Amino acid sequence: MDFKIVSDSSCDLTKEVVEELNIELIKLKNTDEDNNDLPDDFSNKELYKSMRDGKFFKTSQITAYEYENKLEEIAKKGKDIIVLTLSSGLSGTYQNAYMAAREVSEKYPDVKIEVIDSLAASVGFGIITYYTALAAKNNMDFDKTIKFAKFLVENTEHIFTVFDLKYLYKGGRVSKTKAKISSVLNIIPILEVDDEGKLYVSEVIRGKNKAFKKMVDIITEKSTATGVDLVFPVYGDDEKIVDTLINKLEEKGFKNHKSFEIGRTIACHVGPDMCGVGYLTRDIPDEYREYIKWNL
């Protein structure tokens, strides 16, 4: 592979997967309520515990300067670059990456740089990053990898639910009234990401089991996939909570899956009480399949 895949920490892939697929990962910063940066070794478990103790955290987007430094570091080595970013509907990261790519391209005109808006987050973004990097590692050429990545963007969906809306309320994504009603009546929102990469509430369900069933029903309605490709379930601080969702997915033929713990970037906004899944709405076409042998 004579080019690099650059992504960011909001894709929620594990350190082992990132290293295995040779992904260049840029971290989004997390801060506490006093705007102090969280140290790199501040674990997810520490974050979850702090949130349950009543603390709230924020994230800041990757700056154009940070992107420019990383892209120039790669361009100096003569490598072309594909940059995958967190959804432009949730963050200004894509615009910053795009501006940085223009600056670096002027300095290194022989280096090709493609910036792709994932229109996704967490494991939706993770599926796009994972399969793009896997194909590149298996010697898909630069132009075809761009085409494949855009296929993934167009055909990736994610759906999740949260069991405590106070974090979404704190982040301004739901009203205070909705957060209180949800808590009192055990009403659980099902959230999805629209075509512009923005978060929205697609359904409101009473009770966890009904919410899980409805999530899987929505997946089967939206997807023509046969289950041959991976789906990525995601959980907060309780891995067991995803088991019910996985069982329901398997009943519908989605037997190939790999679960991930939600990363700090998205956890700051949704809290530790969550469960979801990233999935493809159609099978990956044959023209790409030879390049995507799993290594999870």
N, C-alpha and C positions, 0 to 999 in steps of 0.2 A: 504494500500500500504506500503510494507516494503522496498521500494527503492525510490530513488530520481531521478528526471529528471533535468539535468543541461543543460542550453542552454546559449546563449549570446544575447546581445542587438541588434545585426544585424538582428534578426528574425522579428523585427518590430511589435510584439504583444503589445497590450496596457497593461498598468500597471494593469488594472482591470482583464484582461484575465490571466496575469501571476499569480496574486494573487489567482484567482479563481481556477486555475489548479495546484497550489502549485509548480510552476516551480522555480527552483533555477537559477536566471539569473545573469550572470557576464557581466559587462559593458565594452565595448571597449572604449578606451580613444579617445577623440577628442582634437585637438590642433589648435591654430591659426597659422598664417604664421610665427610668432616669436617663435613657439614651446611652447607657454603657454597653459597649460591645461584649457579646458573650464569647468566652474563650473557645478556641477550636476544639478543646477536649471536653467541653460541656456536653454531656451525653444526652440522648433523647430521653432516657429514664429520668435524669435530673430535671430536664425541661418539663416532662409530664408531672413529676412530683411538685415542682414549683407552681405549675398551673393549677393543680388541685388544691394547693395551699393558698390560692387566691391571687397569684401573680399573673401579670399579662406581659406578653412580649411582642415586639414588632420586627418587621423585616425591612431592609432597604435594597433597592434594585442595584444591579451591577452597573457601574458608571461607564460612560464612553471611554474614559481614561483607562480604567481597568481592562476593558476589552482591547483597547488599542495596544496596551503593553503586552497582553497575551498573544494577540494576533501577530504583532511585530516579532515577537520571540520565535514564533513558528515560521513566519515568512523569511526571516533571516537564514533559515535552514533550507530555503528553496522549496518548501512544501506548500501545496495548495490546501485550502481550508474550507470545510463545511461547518457553519455555525448553526446550531439548533438552539432556539431560545424559548423561555417561558412565554406563555400566551400574552400577546399585546393587549388582550382584553382585561388582563389582570395586573399588568406591570409595564413600565416603560423600558424594560430590558431590551426588547427587540429593536426599538428605535435607537438605543444607545449602541447596540451591536452593529446596526446598519451604518451609523455615522462613523464608528471606529473602522469598519471595513473600508469605507471610502477613503479615509485618511491613509490607511496602510496600503491600499491599492495604488495610491499616488506615489508612495515611496518605493513600492515593489511591483511595478506594472506587469512583470512576468508571472506573478503569483495570482492564481485564481482564487477568489473568495466568494462564497455563496452564503448568504444569511437567510435562514428559513424560520419563519414564525410557526411554532408548533401549534398555536391556538389551543394549547393544552397545559396541564399542570399535573404534578404528582405522577401517578402511575400511567396516566394517559400520555404525558410527556415521556415517561419512562419507556413505554412501548416503542414510541417513535425513535428515541435515542438508542434503545437496545438493538432494534432490528437494523437501523441505519449503520450503527457501528459494527454489528455482526457481519453485515453484507460487505462493508469496506474491508474488514479483517480477512474475509474470504475472497478477496481480490476482485470485487466488483469495481469497475472503473469509475472515475470521478463523475462524469456526466450521468451515467446510469444510476449512481448512488443518489444524486440530486433528484432524479426522476422518481426513484424508489421512496426517498424521504417525503416527497410531495404526495405520493400515493398514500403513505402512512398518515400524513396530516389530514388528508381528505377522508380517510376511512377509520380514524380512531375516535372512539367515544369513551367517556368515563362517567360513572354514576356512583354517588356515595350518599351516605346519610350520617348525620351527627345526632347524638343523644342529649346534647346540652348546647343550646343556642347562644349562651352568654358570650362565647368567644366570637361568633359571627356578629353578634350585636356590638361587641366592643370594637370590632373592626369596621362597623358601619354597613355591614352587608345584609342585616335584617333589623327590623324595628324593635324597640324595647317591648312593645305590646306583644308582638309575635313571639318573642323570646319567653315572656312570662306565660302566655297561653300554652305554649308548647310544654313548658315545665309542669304546669298544673294539671293538664289534661292528658299527659303522656302522648302528645301528638309529635310525630317524627317527620321532618321534612326529607324528601328525596331531592337531591340536588344534581344538576347536570351542567354541562358547559355547552353554550350555543355555538352557532356557526361563526360568530365573531370572537369566540374564545372567552366569553363572559359567563360568569356563574349565575344560575337561576334556579328557583324552586319549581320542579316539574310536577310534584305530587305531594300531598300531605296525608300521612297514614297514622293510624292509632295502633301502637304496639310494635315491638321489634320484629317479631316473626312475620307479621303482615307486611312490614316494610321490606324485609329481605325477599319475600315472595314477589312483591311488586317490583322490586329492582330487577329480579331475574326475568319477570314478565316483560318489562321494558326492553331489556337486552335482547330477548328473543324476538320481540316485535321489530326492533331496529336493525337487527343483524341477520344476514343470510349466511353467515359463516358456519361451516360444518363442524367446527371444533378442532380442526387439525392444527391450528396455530395457537400460540400461548395467549392466555389471559392473565392479567396481573391483579389479583386481589390485594387490598391494602388495609392495614389496621393501625390503631393507635397504640396505647400501652397494654392492650389485652389481646394477645394473638389468638386466643381461643374464640374470641367473638366472631372471627371470620370463618370459623368452621361451618356454621350453619349456612352461610352464603355459598361457600364452596360446595357443600352437599347439594344445594339447590342448583348450582351451575352444572355439576356433574350429571344430575338428573336430566338436564336439557342437552347433554352431549358435549359440554365444555370440560373435557377431562384433562386437558393439558394446561397446567397453571403453575405459577410461581408466586408465592406471597411475599410482600414487602412491608416493612414497617414504614409508616409515613415519616418523612424527614422533618427537620426543624422548621424549614421555610414555610411549609403548608400547615404544620401542626400549630404554629403560632396563631393562625387564623381560624382553624376549625376545632382546636382543642384535642385532648387525648381520647375522648369518647367518640370514635368514628369508625366507619367501615365502608369499604367501597371496592370498585373494580375498574380497571382499564381494559378495553377490549376492541377488537376490530369488527367492523360491520360487514366485512366480506373476506373471503379467503385471499391470501397473498397469491397473486398470479404466478403461473408457471415460469414466466421469464425471470422471476426473481428467486424462485424457490431453491435453486441449486446453491445459492449463496447464504442461506439462512439455517444451516444445520445448527440446532440448539447446542449450547454448552453451559446451560444453567444447571 
